[in-house]
Amino acid sequence: MQTVHLILVEMKNSFLKILGFNCSLIALVFICVEAYLAASDSKVPDNVFFESQSCYDHSDKRVGYKPKANCQNTTKRTYDGDVIYEVKLLFDEHGRRTGPADSSKETEPSKAGIEVKDQNHGFVVLLGDSNTFGEGLSFKASLAGHLSAQTESEVLNYAVPGYGLNHILAQAESGRFEKEIEQDSGYFLLLLNENLVERIVGDWDYLIYSYHSPKYGWGSDGKLEYKGSFIEESPISTRLIRLLAKSKLAERIWWTYLSPGNRFLGKERKRLVCQAHKQLNQQLKAQKPKAKLVVVLSIKANEMPDNYLDCLAGEGIEVLNFSRHPKFQDHNRAKIAPGKENHFNSDYNKALSNQIANWFSQQN
């Protein structure tokens, strides 16, 4: 009996050794191939993600992609043959979304009227993704449109669909704000949501954008360093995750066990996001010393931990948490069909603009 026990123990140890060796071998092969592909400067056609008539290109390698200067385009979305939205996009000489010379001619829900207030706080720069950009909305119905009507400030929309904290940090590091903004004082409004957090490390559901997106990693000095693009620095894992993203099972596993707020990755994500905000603030202060970075939370409270940005205390970064406001407790997206949603609608942007404008009035 003792002999049988010893044999079973020996078999178990042998199995564990073989398993460990195989796992180590697979990891070694993965690392070697990853390094080889990264060194070979893998190329991806510029039209992989955007149609040729789009206003987006990869001319700015540091950011990964950005709107073209002085470009016009019509973005259209359909569902079961019905047109959900068809919006004309206009970009100025710096690739920032703007409105037509007379934006009052744009179609907009009648209940989205705005009370114009006499407030001028220098420039107001909007930083964010498609929600801030106003994807699917006319310029007048976007947040930039509402704020432009509510204040006398120059509202500059630097938000771009698919952007994350990595893109925004890269925008600042490129020196765009110093070169492109004439006024010295104002506010940088960063509208933070879960997608911006996801994309800084390679977004699962939107990895199509992370292909060329700027990848940041920890440096020896404890700061985030630009490493290149995701496809250049991590070609295997980038392609693999993009492939797995097509699997419903893999997607469910990701959002259930590996999303930013969970117990496995939550602490590291929070550390990374905090450092990204700090470095962004440093970059903005260097370019516009009289301006202030303000982080705006307007999503539902349960989608972003309330203490996610506690680390910013003492950094000179103000956090406006509107997520518990009654206006934002209901589902804040416009339903377009069962199971389908459009981006934030005009009424949502009006409510958010009112909150920001009220905060502005308290700064005088």
C-alpha positions as a Markdown table, in Angstrom:
| # | Residue | x | y | z |
|---|---|---|---|---|
| 1 | Met | 0.0 | 0.0 | 0.0 |
| 2 | Gln | 2.9 | 2.3 | 0.9 |
| 3 | Thr | 4.5 | 1.5 | -2.4 |
| 4 | Val | 1.4 | 2.5 | -4.3 |
| 5 | His | 1.2 | 5.8 | -2.4 |
| 6 | Leu | 4.8 | 6.6 | -3.3 |
| 7 | Ile | 4.2 | 5.8 | -6.9 |
| 8 | Leu | 1.2 | 8.1 | -7.0 |
| 9 | Val | 3.2 | 10.9 | -5.3 |
| 10 | Glu | 6.0 | 10.4 | -7.8 |
| 11 | Met | 3.6 | 10.5 | -10.7 |
| 12 | Lys | 2.0 | 13.7 | -9.4 |
| 13 | Asn | 5.4 | 15.4 | -9.0 |
| 14 | Ser | 6.4 | 14.3 | -12.5 |
| 15 | Phe | 3.2 | 15.7 | -13.9 |
| 16 | Leu | 3.7 | 19.0 | -12.2 |
| 17 | Lys | 7.3 | 19.2 | -13.4 |
| 18 | Ile | 6.2 | 18.5 | -17.0 |
| 19 | Leu | 3.4 | 21.0 | -16.8 |
| 20 | Gly | 5.7 | 23.7 | -15.4 |
| 21 | Phe | 8.3 | 23.0 | -18.1 |
| 22 | Asn | 5.7 | 23.2 | -20.9 |
| 23 | Cys | 4.2 | 26.4 | -19.5 |
| 24 | Ser | 7.7 | 28.0 | -19.2 |
| 25 | Leu | 8.5 | 26.9 | -22.8 |
| 26 | Ile | 5.3 | 28.4 | -24.2 |
| 27 | Ala | 6.0 | 31.6 | -22.3 |
| 28 | Leu | 9.6 | 31.7 | -23.6 |
| 29 | Val | 8.4 | 31.2 | -27.2 |
| 30 | Phe | 5.7 | 33.8 | -26.8 |
| 31 | Ile | 8.3 | 36.4 | -25.5 |
| 32 | Cys | 10.8 | 35.6 | -28.3 |
| 33 | Val | 8.2 | 35.9 | -31.1 |
| 34 | Glu | 6.8 | 39.0 | -29.5 |
| 35 | Ala | 10.2 | 40.6 | -29.4 |
| 36 | Tyr | 11.0 | 39.5 | -33.0 |
| 37 | Leu | 7.8 | 41.0 | -34.4 |
| 38 | Ala | 8.3 | 44.2 | -32.4 |
| 39 | Ala | 11.9 | 44.5 | -33.7 |
| 40 | Ser | 10.7 | 43.9 | -37.3 |
| 41 | Asp | 8.5 | 47.0 | -37.2 |
| 42 | Ser | 5.3 | 45.4 | -38.2 |
| 43 | Lys | 3.2 | 47.4 | -40.6 |
| 44 | Val | -0.5 | 47.7 | -40.7 |
| 45 | Pro | -2.3 | 49.4 | -43.7 |
| 46 | Asp | -3.6 | 52.9 | -42.8 |
| 47 | Asn | -7.1 | 52.0 | -43.9 |
| 48 | Val | -7.6 | 49.1 | -41.5 |
| 49 | Phe | -9.8 | 51.0 | -39.1 |
| 50 | Phe | -11.2 | 53.9 | -41.0 |
| 51 | Glu | -12.8 | 54.1 | -44.4 |
| 52 | Ser | -10.9 | 56.1 | -47.1 |
| 53 | Gln | -13.4 | 58.9 | -47.0 |
| 54 | Ser | -13.1 | 59.3 | -43.3 |
| 55 | Cys | -11.5 | 62.4 | -41.7 |
| 56 | Tyr | -9.2 | 60.3 | -39.6 |
| 57 | Asp | -5.6 | 59.3 | -40.5 |
| 58 | His | -2.4 | 58.1 | -38.9 |
| 59 | Ser | -0.2 | 61.0 | -39.9 |
| 60 | Asp | 0.5 | 61.7 | -36.2 |
| 61 | Lys | 2.4 | 58.6 | -35.2 |
| 62 | Arg | 2.6 | 59.6 | -31.5 |
| 63 | Val | -1.1 | 59.8 | -31.0 |
| 64 | Gly | -1.9 | 56.9 | -33.4 |
| 65 | Tyr | -4.6 | 58.6 | -35.4 |
| 66 | Lys | -6.4 | 62.0 | -35.3 |
| 67 | Pro | -8.8 | 64.0 | -37.4 |
| 68 | Lys | -7.4 | 65.7 | -40.5 |
| 69 | Ala | -7.3 | 69.5 | -40.7 |
| 70 | Asn | -10.0 | 71.3 | -42.5 |
| 71 | Cys | -11.9 | 68.1 | -43.3 |
| 72 | Gln | -15.6 | 67.5 | -43.9 |
| 73 | Asn | -17.3 | 64.2 | -43.6 |
| 74 | Thr | -20.8 | 62.7 | -43.1 |
| 75 | Thr | -21.1 | 59.9 | -40.5 |
| 76 | Lys | -24.0 | 57.6 | -40.9 |
| 77 | Arg | -25.4 | 54.7 | -38.8 |
| 78 | Thr | -28.3 | 52.4 | -39.8 |
| 79 | Tyr | -30.2 | 49.7 | -38.0 |
| 80 | Asp | -32.4 | 47.2 | -39.8 |
| 81 | Gly | -32.5 | 49.5 | -42.8 |
| 82 | Asp | -33.5 | 52.5 | -40.7 |
| 83 | Val | -31.1 | 55.5 | -40.5 |
| 84 | Ile | -30.3 | 56.1 | -36.9 |
| 85 | Tyr | -28.3 | 59.2 | -37.5 |
| 86 | Glu | -26.6 | 61.0 | -40.4 |
| 87 | Val | -24.5 | 63.9 | -39.2 |
| 88 | Lys | -22.1 | 66.2 | -41.0 |
| 89 | Leu | -18.7 | 66.6 | -39.3 |
| 90 | Leu | -16.6 | 69.7 | -39.7 |
| 91 | Phe | -13.0 | 70.0 | -38.5 |
| 92 | Asp | -11.0 | 73.2 | -38.2 |
| 93 | Glu | -7.4 | 73.9 | -39.2 |
| 94 | His | -6.1 | 71.9 | -36.2 |
| 95 | Gly | -8.3 | 68.9 | -36.6 |
| 96 | Arg | -10.8 | 69.9 | -33.9 |
| 97 | Arg | -14.5 | 69.3 | -34.3 |
| 98 | Thr | -16.3 | 72.5 | -34.9 |
| 99 | Gly | -19.8 | 73.6 | -36.1 |
| 100 | Pro | -20.9 | 75.4 | -39.3 |
| 101 | Ala | -20.7 | 79.2 | -39.4 |
| 102 | Asp | -24.4 | 79.3 | -38.5 |
| 103 | Ser | -24.9 | 76.3 | -36.3 |
| 104 | Ser | -28.5 | 77.5 | -35.5 |
| 105 | Lys | -29.6 | 76.0 | -38.8 |
| 106 | Glu | -28.7 | 72.5 | -37.5 |
| 107 | Thr | -31.6 | 70.2 | -36.6 |
| 108 | Glu | -32.0 | 69.6 | -32.9 |
| 109 | Pro | -34.7 | 68.5 | -30.4 |
| 110 | Ser | -36.9 | 71.5 | -29.6 |
| 111 | Lys | -36.7 | 70.8 | -25.8 |
| 112 | Ala | -32.9 | 71.3 | -25.9 |
| 113 | Gly | -33.2 | 75.1 | -25.6 |
| 114 | Ile | -30.5 | 76.8 | -23.6 |
| 115 | Glu | -30.4 | 79.9 | -21.4 |
| 116 | Val | -27.3 | 81.8 | -22.5 |
| 117 | Lys | -25.2 | 83.2 | -19.7 |
| 118 | Asp | -22.6 | 85.9 | -19.7 |
| 119 | Gln | -19.6 | 83.9 | -18.6 |
| 120 | Asn | -16.1 | 84.1 | -20.0 |
| 121 | His | -13.4 | 81.9 | -18.5 |
| 122 | Gly | -10.8 | 82.1 | -21.2 |
| 123 | Phe | -10.7 | 78.9 | -23.3 |
| 124 | Val | -12.5 | 75.7 | -22.4 |
| 125 | Val | -10.8 | 72.6 | -23.9 |
| 126 | Leu | -12.8 | 69.4 | -23.9 |
| 127 | Leu | -10.8 | 66.2 | -23.6 |
| 128 | Gly | -12.4 | 62.7 | -24.0 |
| 129 | Asp | -13.7 | 60.1 | -26.4 |
| 130 | Ser | -16.8 | 59.8 | -28.7 |
| 131 | Asn | -19.2 | 60.8 | -25.9 |
| 132 | Thr | -17.4 | 64.2 | -25.5 |
| 133 | Phe | -16.8 | 64.4 | -29.2 |
| 134 | Gly | -20.6 | 64.1 | -29.9 |
| 135 | Glu | -20.6 | 61.1 | -32.2 |
| 136 | Gly | -24.0 | 60.8 | -33.8 |
| 137 | Leu | -25.0 | 64.3 | -32.8 |
| 138 | Ser | -25.0 | 67.6 | -34.6 |
| 139 | Phe | -22.5 | 70.1 | -33.3 |
| 140 | Lys | -25.2 | 72.2 | -31.7 |
| 141 | Ala | -26.5 | 69.1 | -29.8 |
| 142 | Ser | -23.0 | 68.1 | -28.6 |
| 143 | Leu | -21.5 | 69.2 | -25.3 |
| 144 | Ala | -19.3 | 71.7 | -27.1 |
| 145 | Gly | -22.3 | 73.2 | -28.8 |
| 146 | His | -24.2 | 73.6 | -25.6 |
| 147 | Leu | -21.2 | 75.1 | -23.7 |
| 148 | Ser | -20.5 | 77.4 | -26.6 |
| 149 | Ala | -24.1 | 78.7 | -26.3 |
| 150 | Gln | -24.0 | 79.0 | -22.5 |
| 151 | Thr | -20.7 | 80.8 | -22.1 |
| 152 | Glu | -18.7 | 83.5 | -23.8 |
| 153 | Ser | -15.7 | 81.2 | -23.6 |
| 154 | Glu | -13.9 | 79.8 | -26.6 |
| 155 | Val | -14.8 | 76.1 | -26.5 |
| 156 | Leu | -12.3 | 73.9 | -28.2 |
| 157 | Asn | -13.2 | 70.2 | -28.8 |
| 158 | Tyr | -10.1 | 68.0 | -28.7 |
| 159 | Ala | -12.1 | 64.9 | -28.0 |
| 160 | Val | -11.9 | 62.1 | -30.6 |
| 161 | Pro | -13.9 | 58.8 | -30.9 |
| 162 | Gly | -12.0 | 55.9 | -29.4 |
| 163 | Tyr | -9.5 | 58.0 | -27.5 |
| 164 | Gly | -8.3 | 56.9 | -24.0 |
| 165 | Leu | -6.1 | 58.4 | -21.4 |
| 166 | Asn | -3.1 | 57.3 | -23.4 |
| 167 | His | -4.2 | 59.4 | -26.4 |
| 168 | Ile | -4.9 | 62.4 | -24.2 |
| 169 | Leu | -1.5 | 62.2 | -22.5 |
| 170 | Ala | 0.1 | 61.8 | -26.0 |
| 171 | Gln | -1.9 | 64.9 | -27.1 |
| 172 | Ala | -0.4 | 66.9 | -24.3 |
| 173 | Glu | 3.2 | 65.5 | -24.7 |
| 174 | Ser | 3.1 | 66.5 | -28.4 |
| 175 | Gly | 2.8 | 70.2 | -27.4 |
| 176 | Arg | -0.4 | 70.8 | -29.3 |
| 177 | Phe | -2.1 | 72.9 | -26.7 |
| 178 | Glu | 0.7 | 75.4 | -26.4 |
| 179 | Lys | 0.9 | 75.7 | -30.2 |
| 180 | Glu | -2.8 | 75.7 | -31.1 |
| 181 | Ile | -4.4 | 77.7 | -28.3 |
| 182 | Glu | -3.9 | 81.4 | -28.4 |
| 183 | Gln | -5.3 | 82.4 | -25.0 |
| 184 | Asp | -3.3 | 81.8 | -21.8 |
| 185 | Ser | -5.9 | 81.1 | -19.2 |
| 186 | Gly | -8.8 | 78.7 | -19.1 |
| 187 | Tyr | -9.9 | 75.2 | -18.3 |
| 188 | Phe | -9.1 | 71.7 | -19.6 |
| 189 | Leu | -12.2 | 69.6 | -18.9 |
| 190 | Leu | -11.4 | 65.8 | -19.0 |
| 191 | Leu | -14.7 | 63.8 | -19.1 |
| 192 | Leu | -13.6 | 60.6 | -17.6 |
| 193 | Asn | -15.4 | 57.3 | -18.1 |
| 194 | Glu | -14.6 | 53.6 | -18.0 |
| 195 | Asn | -13.6 | 53.4 | -21.6 |
| 196 | Leu | -10.8 | 56.0 | -21.2 |
| 197 | Val | -9.5 | 53.8 | -18.4 |
| 198 | Glu | -9.7 | 50.7 | -20.4 |
| 199 | Arg | -7.9 | 52.1 | -23.5 |
| 200 | Ile | -4.8 | 53.2 | -21.7 |
| 201 | Val | -3.8 | 49.5 | -21.3 |
| 202 | Gly | -5.4 | 48.2 | -24.5 |
| 203 | Asp | -9.2 | 48.1 | -24.6 |
| 204 | Trp | -10.9 | 44.8 | -25.0 |
| 205 | Asp | -14.1 | 45.8 | -26.7 |
| 206 | Tyr | -12.5 | 48.6 | -28.7 |
| 207 | Leu | -9.1 | 47.1 | -29.3 |
| 208 | Ile | -9.5 | 48.1 | -33.0 |
| 209 | Tyr | -8.4 | 51.5 | -31.8 |
| 210 | Ser | -5.5 | 50.2 | -29.7 |
| 211 | Tyr | -3.7 | 48.8 | -32.7 |
| 212 | His | -2.0 | 52.1 | -33.5 |
| 213 | Ser | -2.7 | 53.7 | -30.1 |
| 214 | Pro | 0.2 | 54.9 | -28.0 |
| 215 | Lys | 1.3 | 52.4 | -25.4 |
| 216 | Tyr | 2.7 | 53.6 | -22.1 |
| 217 | Gly | 4.7 | 51.6 | -19.6 |
| 218 | Trp | 6.3 | 52.2 | -16.2 |
| 219 | Gly | 9.8 | 53.7 | -16.3 |
| 220 | Ser | 12.6 | 53.3 | -13.7 |
| 221 | Asp | 11.6 | 56.7 | -12.2 |
| 222 | Gly | 8.1 | 55.6 | -11.4 |
| 223 | Lys | 6.6 | 57.6 | -14.3 |
| 224 | Leu | 4.7 | 56.4 | -17.4 |
| 225 | Glu | 6.9 | 56.4 | -20.5 |
| 226 | Tyr | 5.7 | 56.3 | -24.1 |
| 227 | Lys | 6.9 | 53.0 | -25.6 |
| 228 | Gly | 5.5 | 53.2 | -29.1 |
| 229 | Ser | 2.2 | 51.8 | -30.5 |
| 230 | Phe | 0.5 | 48.7 | -29.2 |
| 231 | Ile | 1.0 | 46.9 | -32.5 |
| 232 | Glu | 4.8 | 47.7 | -32.5 |
| 233 | Glu | 5.4 | 46.9 | -28.8 |
| 234 | Ser | 3.1 | 43.9 | -28.3 |
| 235 | Pro | 2.2 | 42.5 | -31.7 |
| 236 | Ile | 1.2 | 39.0 | -30.6 |
| 237 | Ser | -0.9 | 40.0 | -27.6 |
| 238 | Thr | -2.5 | 42.9 | -29.5 |
| 239 | Arg | -3.6 | 40.6 | -32.3 |
| 240 | Leu | -4.6 | 37.8 | -29.9 |
| 241 | Ile | -6.8 | 40.0 | -27.8 |
| 242 | Arg | -8.3 | 41.5 | -30.9 |
| 243 | Leu | -9.1 | 38.0 | -32.1 |
| 244 | Leu | -10.5 | 36.9 | -28.7 |
| 245 | Ala | -12.6 | 40.0 | -28.6 |
| 246 | Lys | -14.8 | 38.4 | -31.3 |
| 247 | Ser | -15.6 | 35.6 | -29.0 |
| 248 | Lys | -18.7 | 36.2 | -26.8 |
| 249 | Leu | -17.4 | 33.7 | -24.2 |
| 250 | Ala | -14.0 | 35.4 | -24.0 |
| 251 | Glu | -15.7 | 38.8 | -23.8 |
| 252 | Arg | -17.9 | 37.6 | -20.9 |
| 253 | Ile | -14.8 | 36.3 | -19.1 |
| 254 | Trp | -13.1 | 39.6 | -19.6 |
| 255 | Trp | -15.9 | 41.8 | -18.3 |
| 256 | Thr | -16.7 | 39.4 | -15.4 |
| 257 | Tyr | -13.2 | 38.7 | -14.1 |
| 258 | Leu | -10.6 | 41.1 | -15.7 |
| 259 | Ser | -12.3 | 44.5 | -16.0 |
| 260 | Pro | -10.6 | 47.5 | -14.3 |
| 261 | Gly | -12.8 | 47.6 | -11.2 |
| 262 | Asn | -12.3 | 43.9 | -10.2 |
| 263 | Arg | -10.1 | 42.5 | -7.5 |
| 264 | Phe | -7.3 | 41.3 | -9.9 |
| 265 | Leu | -6.5 | 44.4 | -11.8 |
| 266 | Gly | -8.3 | 47.2 | -9.9 |
| 267 | Lys | -5.3 | 48.4 | -7.9 |
| 268 | Glu | -2.9 | 48.4 | -10.8 |
| 269 | Arg | -5.3 | 50.2 | -13.0 |
| 270 | Lys | -6.0 | 52.8 | -10.4 |
| 271 | Arg | -2.2 | 53.4 | -9.9 |
| 272 | Leu | -1.8 | 53.8 | -13.7 |
| 273 | Val | -4.8 | 56.1 | -14.1 |
| 274 | Cys | -3.6 | 58.3 | -11.2 |
| 275 | Gln | -0.1 | 58.6 | -12.6 |
| 276 | Ala | -1.6 | 59.4 | -16.1 |
| 277 | His | -3.6 | 62.2 | -14.6 |
| 278 | Lys | -0.6 | 63.6 | -12.7 |
| 279 | Gln | 1.6 | 63.6 | -15.8 |
| 280 | Leu | -1.2 | 65.1 | -17.9 |
| 281 | Asn | -1.5 | 67.9 | -15.4 |
| 282 | Gln | 2.2 | 68.5 | -15.4 |
| 283 | Gln | 2.2 | 68.7 | -19.2 |
| 284 | Leu | -0.7 | 71.1 | -19.3 |
| 285 | Lys | 0.8 | 73.4 | -16.6 |
| 286 | Ala | 4.0 | 73.6 | -18.6 |
| 287 | Gln | 2.2 | 74.7 | -21.7 |
| 288 | Lys | -0.6 | 76.8 | -20.1 |
| 289 | Pro | 0.5 | 77.8 | -16.5 |
| 290 | Lys | -2.7 | 79.9 | -16.0 |
| 291 | Ala | -5.0 | 77.1 | -17.0 |
| 292 | Lys | -6.5 | 74.4 | -14.8 |
| 293 | Leu | -7.3 | 70.7 | -15.3 |
| 294 | Val | -10.7 | 69.6 | -14.2 |
| 295 | Val | -11.9 | 66.0 | -14.3 |
| 296 | Val | -15.6 | 65.5 | -14.8 |
| 297 | Leu | -17.5 | 62.4 | -13.8 |
| 298 | Ser | -21.0 | 62.3 | -15.2 |
| 299 | Ile | -21.6 | 58.6 | -15.6 |
| 300 | Lys | -23.8 | 56.5 | -13.3 |
| 301 | Ala | -22.2 | 56.1 | -9.9 |
| 302 | Asn | -21.9 | 52.3 | -10.1 |
| 303 | Glu | -19.8 | 52.4 | -13.2 |
| 304 | Met | -16.8 | 54.1 | -11.7 |
| 305 | Pro | -15.7 | 53.7 | -8.1 |
| 306 | Asp | -16.2 | 57.0 | -6.1 |
| 307 | Asn | -12.7 | 56.7 | -4.7 |
| 308 | Tyr | -11.0 | 56.0 | -8.0 |
| 309 | Leu | -9.5 | 59.5 | -8.1 |
| 310 | Asp | -8.7 | 60.0 | -4.4 |
| 311 | Cys | -5.1 | 60.0 | -5.3 |
| 312 | Leu | -5.4 | 63.4 | -7.1 |
| 313 | Ala | -5.7 | 65.2 | -3.8 |
| 314 | Gly | -3.0 | 67.8 | -3.5 |
| 315 | Glu | -2.2 | 67.7 | -7.3 |
| 316 | Gly | -4.2 | 70.8 | -8.1 |
| 317 | Ile | -6.7 | 68.8 | -10.1 |
| 318 | Glu | -10.3 | 69.4 | -9.3 |
| 319 | Val | -12.8 | 66.5 | -9.6 |
| 320 | Leu | -16.4 | 67.4 | -10.4 |
| 321 | Asn | -18.5 | 64.3 | -9.5 |
| 322 | Phe | -21.9 | 64.7 | -11.1 |
| 323 | Ser | -22.5 | 60.9 | -11.3 |
| 324 | Arg | -24.9 | 61.0 | -8.3 |
| 325 | His | -27.0 | 63.8 | -9.8 |
| 326 | Pro | -30.6 | 62.7 | -10.5 |
| 327 | Lys | -30.2 | 63.6 | -14.2 |
| 328 | Phe | -27.5 | 61.0 | -14.6 |
| 329 | Gln | -28.9 | 58.1 | -12.5 |
| 330 | Asp | -31.2 | 56.8 | -15.2 |
| 331 | His | -29.7 | 55.3 | -18.3 |
| 332 | Asn | -28.0 | 58.3 | -20.0 |
| 333 | Arg | -27.9 | 57.0 | -23.5 |
| 334 | Ala | -30.5 | 57.4 | -26.2 |
| 335 | Lys | -32.2 | 54.1 | -27.1 |
| 336 | Ile | -32.3 | 53.6 | -30.8 |
| 337 | Ala | -33.5 | 50.0 | -31.0 |
| 338 | Pro | -33.8 | 46.9 | -28.7 |
| 339 | Gly | -30.3 | 46.2 | -27.4 |
| 340 | Lys | -28.8 | 49.1 | -29.4 |
| 341 | Glu | -27.9 | 52.5 | -28.1 |
| 342 | Asn | -26.7 | 55.8 | -29.6 |
| 343 | His | -24.2 | 58.0 | -27.9 |
| 344 | Phe | -25.2 | 60.6 | -25.3 |
| 345 | Asn | -28.1 | 62.5 | -26.5 |
| 346 | Ser | -28.7 | 66.3 | -26.7 |
| 347 | Asp | -30.8 | 66.3 | -23.5 |
| 348 | Tyr | -28.0 | 64.6 | -21.6 |
| 349 | Asn | -25.4 | 67.1 | -22.9 |
| 350 | Lys | -27.7 | 70.0 | -22.0 |
| 351 | Ala | -27.9 | 68.7 | -18.4 |
| 352 | Leu | -24.2 | 68.2 | -18.2 |
| 353 | Ser | -23.5 | 71.6 | -19.7 |
| 354 | Asn | -25.8 | 73.2 | -17.1 |
| 355 | Gln | -23.9 | 71.5 | -14.3 |
| 356 | Ile | -20.5 | 72.7 | -15.7 |
| 357 | Ala | -21.9 | 76.2 | -16.3 |
| 358 | Asn | -23.2 | 76.4 | -12.8 |
| 359 | Trp | -19.7 | 75.4 | -11.5 |
| 360 | Phe | -18.2 | 78.0 | -13.7 |
| 361 | Ser | -20.4 | 80.7 | -12.1 |
| 362 | Gln | -19.1 | 79.8 | -8.7 |
| 363 | Gln | -15.5 | 80.3 | -9.8 |
| 364 | Asn | -15.9 | 84.1 | -10.2 |
